């Protein structure tokens, strides 16, 4: 006589199908779920929305920093903040941010030279 738990166990084993792919490139197998497709769609939508908001905020801050550069406001700080946000999405922003950091270090070292502890 077959019990109910044996049937459930047999169904679970029948549903679980392992792909015949090498383990290093095997895809991750999630348990089947009715909501899995819906979750993936919303997750992709949310990630795209976050990316677009980062890009828009970065460019808005970049333009605001450029305007503040000619007004008595902290334009450089806003430009650096904008480049920091845009550097997550664009390589050109990362390169420009690195250049600005190098120039800032050179200016700092010129204006505030580090004193050798032996000279003090």
GUPA-236909 format. One record per residue: residue in one letter; y negated, x negated, z of N, C-alpha, C in turn. Coordinates in steps of 0.2 Angstrom, whole numbers, padded with zeros to 4 digits, always signed. Each point is the difference from the previous one (the first is absolute). Layout:
residues N
AYXZYXZYXZ/...
This chain:
residues 120
X+0006-0004+0000-0006+0004+0000-0006-0004+0000/X-0005+0001-0004-0006-0004-0001-0006+0004+0004/X-0003-0004+0004-0005+0002+0005-0007+0000-0004/X-0005+0003+0003-0007+0001-0003-0003-0007+0000/X+0001-0004+0005-0003-0007+0000+0003-0004-0006/X+0006+0001-0001+0003-0004-0006-0003+0001-0006/X-0001+0007-0002-0003+0002-0006-0008-0003+0000/X-0003+0000+0005-0007-0002+0000+0000-0008-0001/X+0005-0003+0003+0000-0008-0001+0002-0001-0007/X+0004+0004-0003+0002-0001-0007-0006+0001-0005/X-0004+0005+0002-0006+0002-0004-0005-0006+0000/X-0001-0003+0006-0004-0005+0001+0002-0006-0004/X+0006-0002+0000+0003-0005-0004-0001+0001-0007/X+0001+0006-0003-0001+0002-0007-0007-0001-0002/X-0005+0002+0004-0007+0000-0002-0002-0007+0000/X+0002-0005+0005-0002-0006+0000+0003-0005-0006/X-0004-0001-0005+0002-0004-0006-0003-0006+0000/X+0003-0006+0001-0003-0006+0000-0001-0003-0008/X-0005-0002-0001-0001-0003-0007+0004-0006-0001/X+0002-0001-0006+0004-0006-0002-0004-0005-0003/X-0005-0003+0005-0004-0005-0002+0000-0006+0005/X-0001-0006-0002+0000-0005+0004-0005+0001+0006/X+0003-0002+0006-0004+0002+0006-0007-0003+0000/X-0002-0006-0003-0007-0002+0000-0005+0004-0004/X+0003+0004-0005-0005+0004-0003+0002+0008+0000/X+0004+0001+0005+0002+0007+0001-0006+0004+0003/X-0001+0006-0003-0006+0004+0003+0002+0003+0007/X-0005+0001+0003+0001+0003+0007+0002+0008-0001/X+0005+0001+0003+0003+0007+0000-0002+0004+0006/X-0004+0006-0001-0002+0004+0005+0004+0006+0000/X+0001+0003+0006+0004+0006+0000-0003+0005-0004/X+0004+0004-0003-0003+0006-0004-0004+0004+0004/X-0006+0002-0002-0004+0005+0003-0003+0004-0005/X-0001+0007+0002-0004+0004-0004-0007-0002-0001/X-0003-0003+0006-0007-0001+0000-0002-0007-0003/X+0005-0004-0001-0001-0007-0002-0005-0001-0006/X+0001+0004-0005-0004+0000-0006-0007+0002+0002/X-0001+0005+0004-0006+0002+0002-0004-0006+0004/X+0004-0003+0004-0003-0005+0004-0002-0006-0004/X+0004-0002-0005-0002-0005-0004-0006+0001-0004/X-0001+0006-0002-0006+0002-0004-0006+0000+0004/X+0000+0003+0006-0005+0000+0004-0002-0008+0003/X+0005-0004+0001-0001-0007+0002-0004-0003-0006/X+0002+0001-0006-0003-0004-0006-0007+0003-0001/X-0001+0006+0001-0007+0003+0000-0004-0003+0005/X+0002+0000+0006-0004-0003+0006-0002-0007-0002/X+0005-0004-0002-0001-0007-0001-0005-0001-0006/X+0000+0004-0005-0005+0000-0005-0007+0002+0002/X+0000+0005+0004-0006+0002+0003-0003-0005+0004/X+0004-0003+0004-0003-0006+0004-0003-0006-0004/X+0004-0001-0005-0002-0006-0005-0007+0002-0003/X+0000+0006-0003-0007+0002-0003-0005+0000+0005/X+0001+0003+0006-0006+0000+0005-0002-0007+0002/X+0005-0005+0000-0002-0007+0002-0004-0003-0006/X+0002+0002-0006-0004-0003-0006-0007+0003+0000/X+0000+0007+0001-0007+0003+0000-0004-0003+0005/X+0002+0000+0007-0004-0003+0005-0002-0007-0001/X+0005-0004-0003-0002-0007-0001-0006+0000-0005/X+0000+0003-0005-0005+0000-0005-0007+0003+0002/X+0001+0005+0004-0006+0003+0003-0003-0005+0005/X+0004-0003+0004-0003-0005+0005-0003-0006-0004/X+0003-0002-0006-0002-0006-0004-0007+0002-0003/X-0001+0006-0002-0006+0002-0003-0005+0001+0006/X+0002+0002+0005-0005+0001+0006-0002-0007+0002/X+0005-0005+0001-0002-0007+0002-0005-0003-0005/X+0001+0001-0007-0004-0002-0005-0007+0002+0001/X-0001+0007+0002-0006+0003+0001-0003-0003+0006/X+0004-0001+0006-0003-0002+0006-0002-0008-0001/X+0003-0003-0004-0002-0007-0001-0007-0001-0002/X-0003+0005-0003-0008+0000-0002-0004+0003+0005/X+0003+0003+0005-0004+0004+0006+0002-0004+0006/X-0004+0002+0005+0001-0004+0007+0006+0003+0003/X+0006-0001-0002+0006+0003+0003+0006-0006-0001/X+0005+0001+0004+0005-0005-0001+0005+0000-0006/X-0003-0001-0006+0003+0001-0006+0007-0005-0001/X-0001-0006+0003+0006-0005-0001+0006+0003+0004/X-0001+0003+0006+0005+0002+0004+0004+0006-0004/X-0004+0005-0003+0003+0005-0003+0003-0002-0006/X-0002-0005-0004+0003-0003-0006+0007-0003+0002/X+0000-0004+0006+0006-0003+0002+0005+0006+0002/X-0002+0005+0003+0004+0005+0002+0003+0004-0006/X-0004+0001-0005+0002+0003-0006+0005-0004-0004/X-0001-0007+0000+0005-0004-0003+0006+0000+0003/X+0000+0000+0007+0006+0000+0004+0004+0006-0001/X-0003+0006-0001+0003+0006-0002+0003+0000-0007/X-0004-0003-0005+0002+0000-0007+0005-0005-0001/X+0001-0005+0004+0004-0006-0001+0008+0002+0001/X+0001+0006+0003+0006+0003+0001+0003+0003-0006/X-0005+0001-0005+0002+0003-0006-0001-0004-0006/X-0005-0005+0000-0002-0003-0006+0000-0008+0001/X+0003-0004-0004+0000-0007+0000-0007-0003+0000/X-0004+0003-0004-0007-0003-0001-0004+0000+0006/X+0001+0006+0004-0003+0001+0007+0002-0006+0005/X+0007-0001+0000+0003-0005+0004-0003-0007-0001/X-0001-0002-0007-0002-0006-0002-0008-0001+0002/X-0004+0005-0001-0007+0000+0002+0000+0000+0007/X+0004+0004+0004-0001-0001+0007+0002-0007+0003/X+0005-0003-0003+0002-0007+0002-0006-0005-0002/X-0003+0001-0005-0006-0004-0002-0006+0001+0005/X-0001+0006+0002-0005+0001+0004+0001-0002+0007/X+0007+0000+0002+0002-0003+0007-0001-0008+0000/X+0001-0003-0006-0001-0007-0001-0007-0002+0001/X-0004+0004-0004-0007-0002+0000-0003+0002+0007/X+0002+0005+0003-0002+0001+0007+0002-0006+0005/X+0006-0002-0001+0002-0006+0004-0005-0006-0001/X-0001-0002-0007-0004-0005-0001-0007+0001+0003/X-0003+0006-0001-0007+0001+0003+0000-0001+0007/X+0005+0003+0004+0001-0001+0007+0000-0007+0002/X+0004-0004-0004+0001-0007+0002-0006-0004-0001/X-0004+0002-0005-0007-0003-0002-0005+0001+0006/X+0000+0007+0001-0005+0002+0005+0001-0002+0007/X+0007+0001+0002+0002-0002+0007+0005-0005+0000/X-0002-0006-0001+0005-0005-0001+0004-0001+0007/X+0007-0001-0001+0004-0001+0006-0001-0007+0003/X-0001+0000+0007-0002-0007+0003+0007-0003+0002/X+0001-0006-0001+0005-0003+0002+0000-0001+0008/X+0006+0001+0004-0001+0000+0007-0001-0007+0002/X+0001-0005-0004-0001-0007+0002-0008-0002+0000/X-0003+0004-0004-0008-0001+0000-0004+0003+0005/X+0003+0005+0004-0003+0004+0005-0001-0004+0006/
